[in-house]
Amino acid sequence: MDVVFTLGKLFFSHDRVVMNGLGVFTTETEKVYVHPVEHSFSPEFKKIKFQANKNINDSLLAESMGVDNADELIAEFVENTQAVLKEGNKVQLKNIGFLYLHQTGEIILE
């Protein structure tokens, strides 16, 4: 089971998903916006935010993957992600965004 695929699925039913060893993904619902002059609109959507926190743990992601070695798969994904970020490259989280390491050392979700 793919870690990123499961992460993306969880956003439909949860506002907060922890990836152990990496950080917390949260969602906020942006309301419908109607432009009064242009008569255009933007539909409601979920905006995803990320906060790096290596010390917070949660079992939701691992349990949702439905495989015995989910914790190992997540730990491997986090290790690989951190290695790629340290090299100065971006990590694509399909249908979510890109993680990159800011010059301050903070991990940013774009």
ZIURNOR-V855282 format. One record per pair of residues at least 24 apart in sequence whose ideal C-beta (glycine too) atoms are under 10 Angstrom apart, sorted by the first residue. I is the first residue (numbers start at 1). J is the second residue. Records with the same first field share a line. If there is no record, write none. Layout:
I = J / J
This chain:
1 = 64 / 65 / 66 / 67 / 69 / 70 / 73
2 = 65 / 73 / 77 / 94
3 = 61 / 62 / 65 / 70 / 73 / 74 / 75 / 76 / 77 / 78 / 81 / 93
4 = 77 / 81 / 91 / 92 / 93 / 94 / 95 / 96
5 = 65 / 93 / 94 / 95
6 = 60 / 61 / 62 / 63 / 64 / 65 / 66 / 67 / 70 / 73 / 74
7 = 48 / 61 / 64 / 65 / 74 / 77 / 93 / 94 / 95 / 96
8 = 48 / 93 / 94 / 95 / 96
9 = 64 / 65 / 95
10 = 60 / 61 / 64 / 65
11 = 46 / 48 / 95 / 96
12 = 46
13 = 64
14 = 60 / 61 / 64
15 = 46
16 = 58 / 60
17 = 48 / 58 / 60 / 61 / 64
18 = 53 / 56 / 57 / 58 / 59 / 60 / 61 / 62 / 74
19 = 50 / 52 / 53 / 54 / 56 / 58 / 60 / 61 / 62 / 74 / 75 / 77 / 78 / 81 / 93
20 = 53 / 54 / 55 / 56 / 57 / 58 / 59 / 60 / 61 / 62 / 71 / 74 / 75 / 78
21 = 53 / 54 / 55 / 56 / 57 / 71 / 74 / 75 / 77 / 78 / 79 / 81 / 82
22 = 50 / 52 / 53 / 54 / 56 / 74 / 75 / 77 / 78 / 79 / 81 / 82 / 85 / 99 / 107
23 = 50 / 51 / 52 / 53 / 54 / 55 / 56 / 78 / 99 / 107 / 109
24 = 49 / 50 / 51 / 52 / 53 / 56 / 58
25 = 49 / 50 / 51 / 61 / 93 / 96 / 97 / 109
26 = 50 / 51
48 = 93 / 95 / 96 / 97 / 109
49 = 97 / 109
50 = 93 / 96 / 97 / 99 / 106 / 107 / 108 / 109 / 110
51 = 106 / 107 / 109
52 = 99 / 101 / 105 / 106 / 107 / 108 / 109
53 = 107
54 = 78 / 82 / 107
81 = 107
82 = 107
